[in-house]
Each structure stands twice: as C-alpha cells, then as structure tokens.
Amino acid sequence: NWNSDLEKSLDASFAATRPYHTRQKIKGPMQAKDDALEFLETFPDPALHLTTVPAAEMGGISNAQLLEVFPDNHWSQGAAMAVRLLQIGSPAVAVGQGGYDNHSNEEMSLRPKIESMRRTLSGLKFVLERLAHPEGGTYWDNTVIYACTEFGRDGTFPDTGLNNGGGT
C-alpha cells in the first residue's frame, strides 16, 4: 500500500544520507521493522494473550493449561510466550531470568531462582513433548534450549560451594 511504500522510501533516503558505518547500524532496526510488519496479523491472535484470554487454544493446549505448567513468575510467563511464538513460526526465542549476580546470602537467594529455572525447564519439556511440530515429531524434538551465564561458581568453598568462579 502507498503508506508502507512511502515509509520504506523515506527510510532508504535517510539511510543513503548517512556515512557507511552508520548505514550498517541502521540496517538492523529497519529489518526489525520489516519483520514486525510480517507478523502484524499474528499479534492479535488470542493465544498470544496468555493471561487475558485463558481459554484461547493453540496446538490443543489452552493458555490456562500452558500457564499452569509453569511457576507463577515473570520468567516463566516468558517461557510460556516462547512456546506460543515457536508455534506461530518464530525460528528462535530468547527468554532471560536474571538475578543471579549475588554477592552474599547465596544459600537463600539462589535456591528459589534455581528451583524456578528447574520447574520452568521441566515445564518446557512437558509442553514441547506434547506439541506436534509442522516438520514432523514434536517441538521437543526440534528445539534447542540453551542456558548460560556470564560468570560461574566453581565449588571450591567446601561449606557452601558458592564462591565466584572464573566463568562458564
């Protein structure tokens, strides 16, 4: 349509007036805008409104059922949304938990985080094993789950095993 064409033309004109190194940085946001427009019709799907439309269903699992599998926290809701985004065709989804950079009281503060991560990963396995993947098998068969951190603990403190390590 004309407004989309005008916007693309204005974006291209803007980029063309910038130095080469700046044009390279502009490409990412311009591509993100194009990608968002490609999925624009998908966003109103009730199955993507996890908390406000609990009866909405995708792949035989309702939003209420999906959320029931995961712990009741923000990170787990992100994991539930990641499942839905995979179902609508997203090739990759990133979900972050955060909050692991503790400098004291690790015994008390890390335990709930690790338990939440364990329950969320178990929930992902449970749900993804039950969803048929369009290319055959299940989503569990076709999904890589990668957990990482920017630093680690190496267990050299015998009483707690929670000293700052050199990274993982």
Residue, then its C-alpha position, 0 to 999 in steps of 0.5 A: n500500500w502507498n503508506s508502507d511504500l512511502e515509509k520504506s522510501l523515506d527510510a532508504s533516503f535517510a539511510a543513503t544520507r548517512p556515512y557507511h558505518t552508520r548505514q550498517k547500524i541502521k540496517g538492523p532496526m529497519q529489518a526489525k521493522d520489516d519483520a514486525l510488519e510480517f507478523l502484524e496479523t499474528f499479534p492479535d491472535p488470542a493465544l498470544h494473550l496468555t493471561t487475558v484470554p485463558a481459554a484461547e487454544m493453540g496446538g490443543i493446549s489452552n493458555a490456562q493449561l500452558l500457564e499452569v505448567f509453569p511457576d507463577n513468575h515473570w520468567s516463566q510467563g516468558a517461557a510460556m510466550a516462547v512456546r506460543l511464538l515457536q508455534i506461530g513460526s518464530p525460528a528462535v526465542a530468547v527468554g532471560q531470568g536474571g538475578y543471579d549476580n549475588h554477592s552474599n546470602e547465596e544459600m537463600s537467594l539462589r535456591p528459589k531462582i534455581e528451583s524456578m529455572r528447574r520447574t520452568l525447564s521441566g515445564l518446557k519439556f512437558v509442553l514441547e513433548r506434547l506439541a506436534h511440530p509442522e516438520g514432523g515429531t514434536y517441538w521437543d524434538n526440534t528445539v534447542i534450549y540453551a542456558c548460560t551465564e556470564f560468570g560461574r561458581d566453581g565449588t571450591f568453598p567446601d561449606t557452601g560451594l558458592n564462591n565466584g568462579g572464573g566463568t562458564 
